[in-house]
Amino acid sequence: MLTDGSGRRLVAIKVPTTPANRADGVMDGVHAVAAAAGVRPADIDEVVHGSTTGTNALIERTGARVGFLTTAGFRDLLEIGRVMRPHEGLYDFTVDRPVPLVPRHRCLEAVERLDAAGSVLVPLDEASVHAAADVFARERVEAIAVCFLFSFLNPAHEKRAAAILAARFPDLLISISSDVSPEYREYERANTTVMNAYLAPVMGKYLGLLQERIRDELGKARLSIIQANGGSTSVGHARRLAVTTVNSGPAGGVVAAAFYGRRNKRPRIVSVDMGGTSFDIGLVEGGISRVTTEGAFQGLPVKIPLIDLHIIGAGGGSIAWIDRGGALNVGPGSAGAEPGPACYGRGGTEPTVTDANVVLGRLNPENFNAGQIPLDRGAARRAVGTIAEKLGTSVENAALGIIRVVNANMIKGIATVTIQRGIDLRDFSLLSFGGAGGVHAVEIARELGMAEAVIPPLPGTFSAIGLLVTEMRHDYVSALGGVVADGAPVAQLERRLRDMERAGRRELRAQGYSADRIRLTRMADLKVLGQTYELLLPLPVQQRTLDGAGMKALLDAFGRLYRSRYAFFHEGEPIEIVNLRVSAEGLNAPVRLPRRAKAKPDPAPALRARRQVYFEDRGFVSAAIYQREALRHGMRVKGPAVIEETTSATLIPPGYEAQVGGDCGLFVPLKAAKEKRQ
């Protein structure tokens, strides 16, 4: 996707991924969108990239060979982890936790010890670090992670150990926890540091190749990388802190959803990105995507700021199957892009969600992906027929069953991050994008009792809008080791905040951002004294200094947030401040989606055909088929209808109506939600 300096022009192109060398696919996309916009490649100023390289390395376990050095007595830290069992295996005694990224024989110990205040109990024994280096050399490690106890309060031992290891291994990246994740919780901090070391060589090689291609083919263009926190960063920062780039693609989608919600006065959104394999769920409140510091990648915990995402295996390629009890299941296994669903005609034979939608007439075999991938309806029926035979029903009912099951999986996934956290969805909009999302959006939002379903313009490439609207972002944290708010040394806390703000300004100015394009946000992690987990919240904006009044405003804000999350809050409980944080953002030029002139409500100019589409309790009915690119602001599309476009399709069931917005977004009000509120 390409935009100009004014932010008023937007051109989108979708090109195939190139798994053998992902840099080829990136450059293919850059050249294709430049050609479509009539722009010379040399005129491109910046390329913003959301990469799946780190995510794929974790999924496929193809990262670097890592050595891990920790405090003596804590060698088994990665193996022991937490006592908590995986949520999905709470009652399954055979479930296993993910295997650590470093095997035990490459987890070594250094003799040193700090106390809980960061004071030295046992000085660093440098001989033990040299002994560990000898083992790492024999093991031919490609990166080293160092995590010592309480180093988030005093990094001196970690820094000295890193200096010794760097002298021994000058070509290896040495990750230390006091740089990667200087926060308490030993297991999460250690795992984050190990993950960074595991991914850094992979990301470093990939970004180096991509940067070289950009330099050779585009000249002056700057390469920026999206992070898991939804902000962008420099290549150098991404290579050093590679763990921050994991899940950056899905994070871009949530950023785009927040942007689109603000633009259309919808501050409360559940964003869902349904592609071929996964269903990515994000939450936007107050027009801002929710950021957390407690997350996990591939089941392994991480302790960095990241957009709160929940990802499940539900997409167009998700495979339907019958379990031993005779029940129909869908996913998490996927046909992927190769061979893909049976209807793709590339050798796939297993029934998928896409095959079911073809059988039901919800996808057009002649106009799928702008006709670039003709679909085989006969192959789809044969694949779904294997399910129908086992269930003893018709092919159409089997296909409808597949859709109902995958919808139920997606509804459960959304409920996990909303309803189960006490969030009432009746005033939320479901913003659905991705190539497969529009076909399921209205039915999912209806079942959840949501206010409306929204399908934004360019849904197949909507995540790329997030890359265009994101800001350059750097996060800083100062661990306090636990400070009780009542009687806290506010002057010292204020100095810590100002130190982090100075670091943020310095970093952004070095990247070319002037003072008027820098935004600093102060945040803090607080908890009720004695509780295990804290809540992250911004310091009230009206309090520019953390003085007595500022502390009171912060505690009041914490009480309100606590009450909204847990429905109660005991006034007068002692509150502990765990961390102070600052996010420093470099503001980029605004992006504006093109708007269209208002037209009459009748959508007849966009009507292209009629087709038989299957609906529950109705069977096949005649549905109007509209071309989305021909729709105009103010038109109203009544169901049953299918709205088709280049990279996606939207299903409007009988009894519902899509209203076309000024930027050609589709807004479907849901009667059920209104009735529930009454």
LUMDO-522906 format. One record per residue (C-alpha): x, y, z. Coordinates in steps of 0.05 Angstrom, whole numbers, plus 5000, padded with zeros to 4 digits. Each point is the difference from the previous one (the first is absolute). Layout:
XYZ ...
END
This chain:
500050005000 502750694981 498150705023 502750684981 502650555046 493150315007 496949355023 494350094951 502049494948 499849265015 501849444952 499649275020 503049384966 500349285024 505649544976 501749275017 504649845058 506849714980 501749515056 506949834971 502250735007 494850465032 504050614979 498149834928 492650055016 500950665037 503750314941 494949714951 494650365039 503950655003 501150014925 492849784984 496850545043 504850534972 498249804929 492550025017 500950705029 504350244943 505850145048 507449894986 503149525051 505450525012 494750495025 497949565058 502350305066 498349455050 498249265000 496249775063 500249255007 496349515045 503849354999 497949285016 507349774999 500749975076 493149695009 501649464949 506749855033 496349885066 494749574968 505049584960 505450025054 505250244950 503250555043 507350045023 503849505043 499850385067 504149945063 496850245066 503950275060 496450125066 501350075074 502949385035 494249575025 495250214946 502349564942 493249674995 496250664996 497649894928 497949285014 496350135065 496350624976 493650145038 495649505037 494050224958 497849504948 498250214929 492850264999 497749524946 502949425040 497550195069 496649325009 504449604952 505549635038 503549834935 501050714976 507150264994 502750715004 503950244940 507249754998 504950565021 504050334945 506549805034 501349275022 502549895070 507149824980 500850714971 497350335063 505950185044 501350365065 504250605022 501750095073 497050675022 494150245041 496250645013 494750105054 492950244989 502350725003 505449914948 505850015050 505849514989 499949385044 505149594959 504650374951 500349744929 505049434994 503050154932 503249314997 493149694998 498250434941 506349794963 498449275016 493150094970 503150324939 504349384990 493749574998 496450484953 506049964953 499749245000 492550024988 501050484941 494650485024 497650544953 497450485054 500350075076 494750225049 501850245070 494950075056 502350095073 495650055061 497750715016 504050304943 494150444983 501850405062 507649974991 502749794931 507450045018 501249255003 496349874935 503850554964 506749745024 498349284980 497850254932 506650374991 503949365015 495849604952 500450534946 507550005004 499949244991 494650014945 500650664964 495449784943 494349755044 494150405026 499950005076 493050145028 499550225073 493550045037 501350695028 499950264928 494549554972 495049975057 502350375064 494049785042 498649525056 497449284990 506149584989 497149474953 496550494953 506150464998 504749424986 495649714946 499350684966 507650085000 501049294973 494850124946 503550644979 506649634993 496549444963 497050474948 505350544993 504649634951 494049804957 497150704999 506850314992 501449594937 493150134971 499950755014 507150074974 498049684933 493750434996 503750645017 505149854946 494649874949 496650665018 506550384995 501549694932 493050074970 497150615035 506150415019 498250495056 494049645030 500249875075 497949315026 495749995063 497649385036 493449915036 500449745072 495349595041 498150645039 496950294936 505550524989 505649994949 507550015013 506650034963 503449404970 505750055050 495149985059 496249414969 506449614990 502250125071 493149875032 497349494951 494849745049 496150654992 498649834927 496149365013 492650054981 501350684969 495449854941 493849865043 501950605043 499550444938 492949774990 497950225070 503450684989 496150074935 493549815036 501250535053 501450524946 493849814962 495750025063 502450695019 498750244929 492849745002 498450195072 500049285024 504749995060 498249305023 502049464951 501649264999 504649914940 500449324966 504649824943 498049354966 504949754949 501649324973 502749695064 498750435061 494850455032 503350595036 495950355053 501650695028 496550495046 499350764992 497250425056 499650764999 502849984929 506549705025 502549294990 501149655066 507449895017 502249495052 506749795029 497749285013 499849594937 502449364967 502649794933 498849274981 498449845073 506550315026 499150615045 502950684982 500750635042 500050584952 494750524981 495749694946 493050074972 495249545036 498649494945 496649325003 501349554941 496349354985 500549504943 493850204960 500550234928 497849864930 504849424996 498049685067 498549264989 493549675022 500449315031 496049495040 502649785068 499549315030 493450185033 497050194933 500050755013 501750514946 506250425014 503450564960 507450165008 504950165027 503449614943 500150394934 501049844927 504350634996 501550324933 503049364973 496349574982 494550435028 492549845002 497549464953 496550534957 506850314983 501549414955 507149945025 499649305028 496350125065 494649505016 498050155072 493850425012 501250715024 496050625019 501250304931 497349364968 493850055044 498850724979 500749814927 494949445009 495150495033 500850514943 503150525046 506450044959 500050094925 504449484964 500650454939 501850645039 504449765058 506050465011 497950414939 499749374959 507449845010 498349355036 494249654966 496649535050 497749294985 492949935027 500049254985 506349895040 497050395058 493749574999 504149364998 504250225059 494150225042 496449374978 504849585042 497450365061 492849944977 500749254991 502749905070 494550445030 494549694957 497550664973 500150414936 506250354974 496750685012 498249835072 507149745012 502850654971 495350415045 502449585059 507250174984 498350754999 496249955065 505749645035 505450484976 495550595019 499249695069 507649945006 500850734982 494550225047 503449625057 506650334983 496950695003 496549845065 506649795031 502850714994 493650385013 494149675036 504549575044 503650655021 493550335019 499350424936 492850114976 500049944924 493150314987 503050684985 505949744960 500749954925 503149394968 505050254949 501549414954 505449984947 504749514966 498249624938 495049545034 497150455054 494250334964 496449354985 499349845075 499850695033 492550135005 498449315027 505650045053 498050705023 492749795004 501549405044 504250435047 494550525006 504450564973 497650674976 502249924927 504749654952 504850444961 504049804939 505150554984 502350174930 505649584971 498949445051 504849524966 505850495011 497150385059 505849825047 504650404954 496250635019 502549885071 507150034973 498650674967 496750325061 504749735053 504950465036 507349875014 500049745072 505149845054 498049745069 503850105065 498949695068 502850145069 498949435050 498950255071 500449345037 493350175032 498550695028 493850115043 496450614974 498450285068 506350385019 503549844934 506150444983 496450384944 506150444985 504249384985 494549704958 499350654961 507549994985 499549294973 494350204954 504050604975 506149574987 495949534957 496950594963 506950294985 502249324973 493849984955 501150704973 507349854987 498349364961 494650324958 504050634984 505649554975 494949704952 498150684973 493850195042 499450735021 497650195070 493050164974 499349294971 501849645065 494649745047 501749735069 495149585041 501249845073 497349345027 500649585063 498749295022 496149995066 496949455042 496749925068 505449835049 500649245007 496749844935 503849634945 498550394937 499950744984 496050454954 503250464949 497050694993 502250684974 501450555049 494350514997 501750504945 497750605041 505649865050 506450184964 504349875061 499849415047 499350405065 495049905056 494150204957 502649574943 500649405045 492850095025 497550054929 503849374981 497149615059 493050244984 500949774927 502549325025 493949925044 495350144941 503749524954 500249465054 492550075012 498549974925 504049364993 497949635063 493450355018 502450205070 505750385033 501450055075 501350745014 505950125045 503949384981 507550134996 502250064927 506849794974 503550334941 503949454964 502750354938 500250694968 499750034924 500750504943 498149894928 503450494952 496650074932 502450364938 493850264964 499449884925 495850334947 492649855008 496649514952 493050134973 495849474966 497050254935 492750225007 494649954948 494350474983 493349835029 495149634955 492849785003 498449405046 498349544942 506249554987 497549794930 506150314965 504449505036 495649394987 503649494957 496049355004 495849555043 502249335028 497149445042 502850055071 498549505055 497550245069 497949625061 492449875005 499150274929 504249574955 502250314934 497250694987 501350504945 505150515025 502150654966 507450054982 503150695005 506950264979 502850385059 504350464959 493650264967 496550165066 499450725022 499150375066 492849965024 498049374962 496349465039 500849264983 494549555025 501149275012 500249474976 506050274962 507349894988 504650594990 506149794960 506750364991 507049874978 502749645062 493849845042 492549915003 494650215050 493749605015 493750385019 495049495027 492450074990 497050535045 506350435005 502350614963 507050284987 500750754999 505850274958 504350535034 503850584971 506349594989 496049404974 500149655068 494149535011 496150095065 494849475018 495650195060 497749395040 492849995026 501549475051 504950455036 495050575004 494649545027 504749745054 501750705023 492650165006 
END
